[in-house]
Amino acid sequence: MSVRGHQRDCGVHGQGDPNHGRAVKLLEAPNKASSFLALVELASVYSRAGFEDPQALAIYSVEEAGWR
């Protein structure tokens, strides 16, 4: 699903997270780069959520979003 599709279909768009709009704009940016720290932070979030392989999921998430 595209980011624009997410905006249209997301039942909580604009609610809850005050930075949701900023995050959507970042995902739409043509030149995206992630840092090792961002991967560690994302893996930490997935770990606290109880996912089985948080490191692999973090890498997958960054690649799926089109970041390098």
N, CA, C and O atoms as a MOPAC input file, in Angstrom:
PM7 MOZYME 1SCF
protein

 N      0.85000 1    -1.17100 1     0.00000 1
 C      0.00000 1     0.00000 1     0.00000 1
 C      0.89200 1     1.22800 1     0.00000 1
 O      1.87800 1     1.30500 1     0.73200 1
 N      0.52400 1     2.17900 1    -0.83200 1
 C      1.29800 1     3.41400 1    -0.89400 1
 C      1.06400 1     4.25500 1     0.35600 1
 O      0.12800 1     4.02300 1     1.12100 1
 N      1.93200 1     5.22400 1     0.53700 1
 C      1.77300 1     6.12300 1     1.67600 1
 C      0.46600 1     6.88400 1     1.53300 1
 O     -0.24900 1     7.07400 1     2.51700 1
 N      0.14900 1     7.31800 1     0.33500 1
 C     -1.11600 1     8.03800 1     0.11200 1
 C     -2.29400 1     7.12100 1     0.41000 1
 O     -3.28900 1     7.56200 1     0.98500 1
 N     -2.19500 1     5.84300 1     0.02400 1
 C     -3.25200 1     4.89200 1     0.34200 1
 C     -3.38600 1     4.73000 1     1.84400 1
 O     -4.49300 1     4.59000 1     2.36400 1
 N     -2.26500 1     4.74900 1     2.53600 1
 C     -2.27700 1     4.65800 1     3.99800 1
 C     -3.03900 1     5.83300 1     4.58700 1
 O     -3.86300 1     5.66100 1     5.48500 1
 N     -2.76200 1     7.02600 1     4.07900 1
 C     -3.44200 1     8.21200 1     4.59500 1
 C     -4.95200 1     8.08100 1     4.42400 1
 O     -5.72100 1     8.45100 1     5.31200 1
 N     -5.36300 1     7.56100 1     3.29300 1
 C     -6.78300 1     7.44500 1     3.01000 1
 C     -7.42900 1     6.35600 1     3.84500 1
 O     -8.55000 1     6.52700 1     4.32400 1
 N     -6.72700 1     5.21800 1     4.03100 1
 C     -7.31200 1     4.05500 1     4.67000 1
 C     -7.05500 1     3.96600 1     6.17000 1
 O     -7.70700 1     3.17700 1     6.85300 1
 N     -6.13000 1     4.74800 1     6.69300 1
 C     -5.76800 1     4.65000 1     8.10600 1
 C     -6.87800 1     5.22600 1     8.97800 1
 O     -7.21400 1     6.40600 1     8.87300 1
 N     -7.42800 1     4.40300 1     9.82000 1
 C     -8.51300 1     4.84400 1    10.67500 1
 C     -8.08400 1     5.81200 1    11.75200 1
 O     -8.93000 1     6.48400 1    12.34200 1
 N     -6.77600 1     5.90700 1    12.03000 1
 C     -6.31200 1     6.80000 1    13.09100 1
 C     -5.51400 1     7.96500 1    12.53700 1
 O     -4.84500 1     8.66900 1    13.29300 1
 N     -5.57200 1     8.18400 1    11.20800 1
 C     -4.78700 1     9.26700 1    10.61500 1
 C     -5.14000 1    10.59400 1    11.28800 1
 O     -6.30300 1    10.99000 1    11.37600 1
 N     -4.09700 1    11.25300 1    11.75400 1
 C     -4.30000 1    12.53600 1    12.40100 1
 C     -4.71100 1    12.42300 1    13.85500 1
 O     -4.90500 1    13.44200 1    14.51800 1
 N     -4.84500 1    11.23000 1    14.35900 1
 C     -5.23700 1    11.04100 1    15.74900 1
 C     -4.11400 1    10.30700 1    16.47000 1
 O     -3.36300 1     9.56000 1    15.84300 1
 N     -3.99500 1    10.50600 1    17.74600 1
 C     -3.01000 1     9.76200 1    18.53100 1
 C     -1.63000 1    10.36700 1    18.44900 1
 O     -1.27400 1    11.19800 1    19.28400 1
 N     -0.84600 1     9.97500 1    17.46900 1
 C      0.53200 1    10.42200 1    17.34500 1
 C      0.58000 1    11.80600 1    16.69500 1
 O      0.18200 1    11.95300 1    15.53900 1
 N      1.05700 1    12.81500 1    17.41300 1
 C      1.10300 1    14.15300 1    16.83800 1
 C      2.10600 1    14.29300 1    15.69700 1
 O      2.04700 1    15.26800 1    14.94700 1
 N      3.02700 1    13.33500 1    15.55000 1
 C      4.03200 1    13.37800 1    14.49000 1
 C      3.67800 1    12.49700 1    13.30400 1
 O      4.51700 1    12.28300 1    12.42900 1
 N      2.46000 1    11.98300 1    13.25200 1
 C      2.06600 1    11.07400 1    12.17300 1
 C      2.23700 1    11.73600 1    10.80200 1
 O      2.77200 1    11.12300 1     9.87900 1
 N      1.79000 1    12.96200 1    10.67400 1
 C      1.90900 1    13.67600 1     9.40200 1
 C      3.35700 1    13.86800 1     8.98200 1
 O      3.68500 1    13.74700 1     7.80200 1
 N      4.21100 1    14.16000 1     9.92600 1
 C      5.65000 1    14.30900 1     9.63400 1
 C      6.24300 1    12.99800 1     9.14900 1
 O      7.06400 1    12.97800 1     8.23200 1
 N      5.81700 1    11.89300 1     9.77600 1
 C      6.32900 1    10.57800 1     9.37500 1
 C      5.89600 1    10.24000 1     7.95100 1
 O      6.68200 1     9.70000 1     7.17300 1
 N      4.67000 1    10.55100 1     7.61500 1
 C      4.17900 1    10.29100 1     6.26300 1
 C      4.97800 1    11.10400 1     5.25300 1
 O      5.33200 1    10.58700 1     4.19400 1
 N      5.27100 1    12.37900 1     5.56400 1
 C      6.07500 1    13.20100 1     4.66000 1
 C      7.47600 1    12.62300 1     4.47500 1
 O      8.01400 1    12.64700 1     3.36800 1
 N      8.06600 1    12.10600 1     5.54400 1
 C      9.39100 1    11.49100 1     5.43700 1
 C      9.36500 1    10.28200 1     4.51300 1
 O     10.28800 1    10.08000 1     3.72400 1
 N      8.31800 1     9.48100 1     4.60900 1
 C      8.21100 1     8.29500 1     3.75600 1
 C      8.04400 1     8.66600 1     2.29400 1
 O      8.40500 1     7.88000 1     1.41700 1
 N      7.51000 1     9.83200 1     2.01400 1
 C      7.31700 1    10.28000 1     0.64300 1
 C      8.56200 1    10.94200 1     0.05800 1
 O      8.62600 1    11.15100 1    -1.15400 1
 N      9.54200 1    11.27400 1     0.87800 1
 C     10.75400 1    11.95500 1     0.41200 1
 C     11.50400 1    11.08400 1    -0.59300 1
 O     11.61800 1     9.87600 1    -0.39100 1
 N     12.01900 1    11.68200 1    -1.68000 1
 C     12.69600 1    10.88700 1    -2.70800 1
 C     14.04300 1    10.31700 1    -2.25900 1
 O     14.37700 1     9.18900 1    -2.62000 1
 N     14.81400 1    11.06300 1    -1.49000 1
 C     16.12600 1    10.60400 1    -1.04700 1
 C     16.06800 1    10.33000 1     0.44400 1
 O     16.00600 1    11.24800 1     1.26200 1
 N     16.08800 1     9.04800 1     0.78000 1
 C     15.95700 1     8.66500 1     2.18300 1
 C     17.19400 1     7.88500 1     2.60500 1
 O     17.72000 1     7.07300 1     1.84400 1
 N     17.64300 1     8.13600 1     3.80200 1
 C     18.77200 1     7.39700 1     4.34800 1
 C     18.49200 1     7.11300 1     5.81200 1
 O     17.91100 1     7.93300 1     6.52300 1
 N     18.91200 1     5.94200 1     6.24400 1
 C     18.74200 1     5.59800 1     7.65000 1
 C     20.11200 1     5.43700 1     8.27900 1
 O     21.10200 1     5.19700 1     7.58900 1
 N     20.15600 1     5.56900 1     9.56500 1
 C     21.40900 1     5.39100 1    10.27800 1
 C     21.36000 1     4.08000 1    11.05100 1
 O     20.30100 1     3.48000 1    11.23300 1
 N     22.50900 1     3.66400 1    11.48800 1
 C     22.57500 1     2.45400 1    12.31400 1
 C     21.77600 1     2.65500 1    13.60000 1
 O     21.12000 1     1.73200 1    14.08100 1
 N     21.83600 1     3.86400 1    14.14900 1
 C     21.08300 1     4.16500 1    15.36200 1
 C     19.57700 1     4.00900 1    15.12500 1
 O     18.86200 1     3.49700 1    15.98700 1
 N     19.09900 1     4.44800 1    13.96400 1
 C     17.67300 1     4.29900 1    13.65000 1
 C     17.28900 1     2.81900 1    13.60600 1
 O     16.21900 1     2.44400 1    14.08600 1
 N     18.15200 1     1.97900 1    13.03600 1
 C     17.88500 1     0.53700 1    13.00700 1
 C     17.84900 1    -0.04900 1    14.41200 1
 O     16.99200 1    -0.87600 1    14.72400 1
 N     18.77500 1     0.37700 1    15.25200 1
 C     18.81800 1    -0.11100 1    16.63300 1
 C     17.54700 1     0.30600 1    17.37500 1
 O     16.95200 1    -0.49700 1    18.09400 1
 N     17.13900 1     1.55200 1    17.20100 1
 C     15.92100 1     2.04300 1    17.85700 1
 C     14.69400 1     1.27400 1    17.37700 1
 O     13.83900 1     0.89700 1    18.17800 1
 N     14.61100 1     1.04600 1    16.07800 1
 C     13.47200 1     0.31000 1    15.53100 1
 C     13.46300 1    -1.13100 1    16.04000 1
 O     12.40800 1    -1.65500 1    16.39500 1
 N     14.62400 1    -1.76800 1    16.07800 1
 C     14.71500 1    -3.12800 1    16.61300 1
 C     14.31700 1    -3.15000 1    18.09000 1
 O     13.69500 1    -4.10600 1    18.55200 1
 N     14.67200 1    -2.11000 1    18.82000 1
 C     14.31000 1    -2.02500 1    20.23000 1
 C     12.79500 1    -1.94800 1    20.40400 1
 O     12.23300 1    -2.59500 1    21.28800 1
 N     12.14500 1    -1.16400 1    19.56500 1
 C     10.67900 1    -1.05000 1    19.61400 1
 C     10.05100 1    -2.40400 1    19.32000 1
 O      9.13800 1    -2.83200 1    20.02700 1
 N     10.52900 1    -3.07700 1    18.28800 1
 C      9.98800 1    -4.39400 1    17.93500 1
 C     10.25000 1    -5.41200 1    19.04000 1
 O      9.41700 1    -6.28300 1    19.29100 1
 N     11.39500 1    -5.30700 1    19.69700 1
 C     11.71800 1    -6.22000 1    20.79200 1
 C     10.75700 1    -6.02500 1    21.96100 1
 O     10.23700 1    -6.99100 1    22.51900 1
 N     10.53000 1    -4.75900 1    22.32600 1
 C      9.60000 1    -4.47300 1    23.42500 1
 C      8.17500 1    -4.91200 1    23.09300 1
 O      7.38700 1    -5.22400 1    23.98600 1
 N      7.85400 1    -4.93300 1    21.79700 1
 C      6.52200 1    -5.37000 1    21.37200 1
 C      6.40800 1    -6.89400 1    21.36300 1
 O      5.31900 1    -7.44200 1    21.19000 1
 N      7.54600 1    -7.57300 1    21.55300 1
 C      7.52700 1    -9.02400 1    21.65300 1
 C      7.68600 1    -9.77000 1    20.34200 1
 O      7.40600 1   -10.96800 1    20.28700 1
 N      8.13500 1    -9.09100 1    19.26700 1
 C      8.35000 1    -9.78700 1    18.00200 1
 C      9.53300 1   -10.73300 1    18.10500 1
 O     10.49100 1   -10.46700 1    18.83100 1
 N      9.46200 1   -11.84200 1    17.37200 1
 C     10.43900 1   -12.91900 1    17.49900 1
 C     11.84400 1   -12.52500 1    17.06000 1
 O     12.80400 1   -12.83300 1    17.76600 1
 N     12.00000 1   -11.85400 1    15.91900 1
 C     13.32100 1   -11.48900 1    15.40700 1
 C     13.34100 1    -9.98600 1    15.11100 1
 O     13.25100 1    -9.58400 1    13.95100 1
 N     13.45700 1    -9.16200 1    16.14500 1
 C     13.32400 1    -7.71400 1    15.95400 1
 C     14.37300 1    -7.09100 1    15.02700 1
 O     14.07600 1    -6.13100 1    14.31700 1
 N     15.58300 1    -7.62400 1    15.03100 1
 C     16.62500 1    -7.06000 1    14.17400 1
 C     16.29200 1    -7.27800 1    12.70700 1
 O     16.39300 1    -6.34900 1    11.90600 1
 N     15.90100 1    -8.48200 1    12.35100 1
 C     15.53900 1    -8.77500 1    10.96100 1
 C     14.31300 1    -7.96400 1    10.54300 1
 O     14.23900 1    -7.48000 1     9.41400 1
 N     13.36200 1    -7.81900 1    11.44600 1
 C     12.15500 1    -7.05500 1    11.15000 1
 C     12.48500 1    -5.57700 1    10.94300 1
 O     11.89500 1    -4.92700 1    10.08000 1
 N     13.41100 1    -5.04900 1    11.71800 1
 C     13.82400 1    -3.65200 1    11.55300 1
 C     14.47000 1    -3.44000 1    10.18700 1
 O     14.16000 1    -2.46400 1     9.50300 1
 N     15.35100 1    -4.32800 1     9.78700 1
 C     16.00900 1    -4.22100 1     8.47700 1
 C     14.97800 1    -4.32600 1     7.36500 1
 O     15.00700 1    -3.55000 1     6.41100 1
 N     14.07000 1    -5.28000 1     7.48600 1
 C     13.01500 1    -5.45000 1     6.49400 1
 C     12.16500 1    -4.18500 1     6.39700 1
 O     11.84900 1    -3.73600 1     5.29500 1
 N     11.79600 1    -3.61400 1     7.52700 1
 C     10.95600 1    -2.41500 1     7.54500 1
 C     11.62800 1    -1.24800 1     6.82800 1
 O     10.99500 1    -0.54200 1     6.04300 1
 N     12.90400 1    -1.05400 1     7.10200 1
 C     13.64500 1     0.03400 1     6.46600 1
 C     13.74100 1    -0.18900 1     4.96100 1
 O     13.56500 1     0.75100 1     4.18500 1
 N     14.01700 1    -1.41400 1     4.54300 1
 C     14.10200 1    -1.71100 1     3.11200 1
 C     12.74600 1    -1.56300 1     2.43200 1
 O     12.67700 1    -1.04700 1     1.31700 1
 N     11.68200 1    -1.99700 1     3.06700 1
 C     10.32800 1    -1.89100 1     2.51000 1
 C      9.92400 1    -0.43800 1     2.33100 1
 O      9.21100 1    -0.10400 1     1.38400 1
 N     10.36900 1     0.42600 1     3.22700 1
 C     10.04100 1     1.83900 1     3.15200 1
 C     10.87600 1     2.54600 1     2.08600 1
 O     10.65000 1     3.72100 1     1.79800 1
 N     11.83800 1     1.83400 1     1.50100 1
 C     12.65800 1     2.40800 1     0.44900 1
 C     13.86800 1     3.17500 1     0.94300 1
 O     14.48300 1     3.93200 1     0.19200 1
 N     14.21100 1     2.97700 1     2.21300 1
 C     15.38000 1     3.64800 1     2.77300 1
 C     16.61600 1     2.84100 1     2.47500 1
 O     16.53100 1     1.63500 1     2.24000 1
 N     17.75300 1     3.48100 1     2.48100 1
 C     19.01200 1     2.76900 1     2.20200 1
 C     19.96500 1     2.92000 1     3.36200 1
 O     21.07700 1     2.39400 1     3.32000 1

